[in-house]
Amino acid sequence: MIAAGALGLVAGLGAVGVVVALRSRPMPLDAVVAAMNAPVPLAPRGSAMALDRMGRSLGGWLEEQPFTVGPRWAVARQHLAITGTTVDRLATRVVVGAGAGLLAPALLWLAVAATGTLLPAAWVLVLTVLLAPAAGAVPVVRLRASARARRRHFRVVVGSFTDLVVLEL
C-alpha cells in the first residue's frame, strides 16, 4: 500500500512538473537581445539539424504523417491559422490532457483507498477509458470554439468597415 501511494505521489509530481515546464514564461530583455543578435543557422527550420532540446517535435512528426491530408485536416489547419495556434502547441495540449485523463482515475482511487474505502479496480479502468479520450479532446473542442468566436468577430469587423466605407461615399 505504501508503494502504491509513493507511486501515485511520483506520478502526480511528474504531471505537475510537465504542466509547469510547458507554461510559457516571459523572456528577460537580455535573452531577447541575444536572440536577435544570434547568427542565423544554415539549416532550414524543418531539417534534421534544427531540432529542439527534446528531439523531433510532436507537431512536426504529425504533419509528416500520410493521414494528415484530406478535408478534416484542412479544416483543422484553418482553425489553427485563425487562432494563431501551432500544431506543436495543440499536440502538446492533447497529449498532456490525455495523460491527465490516464492518471486522474488512478490518483483518485489511491486517495480514496488512503481513507480506508476500497473501490473495485474495474471502476478505475472504466474511468480511465472514458476520461483519457475526453480529456484529450478538450483542447480540440476549445480550439474549434475559439476559431468560431474569431470568425464571428471578423464578420462584425468587416461589416462595420463596410458600413463606414458606404457612409464615406
Secondary structure, 3 states (H helix, E strand, C coil): CHHHHHHHHHHHHHHHHHHHHHCCCCCCHHHHHHHHHCCCCCCCCCCCCCCECCECCHHHHHHHCHHHCCHHHHHHHHHHHHHCCCHHHHHHHHHHHHHHHHHHHHHHHHHHHHCCCCCCHHHHHHHHHHHHHHHHHHHHHHHHHHHHHHHHHHHHHHHHHHHHHHHHC
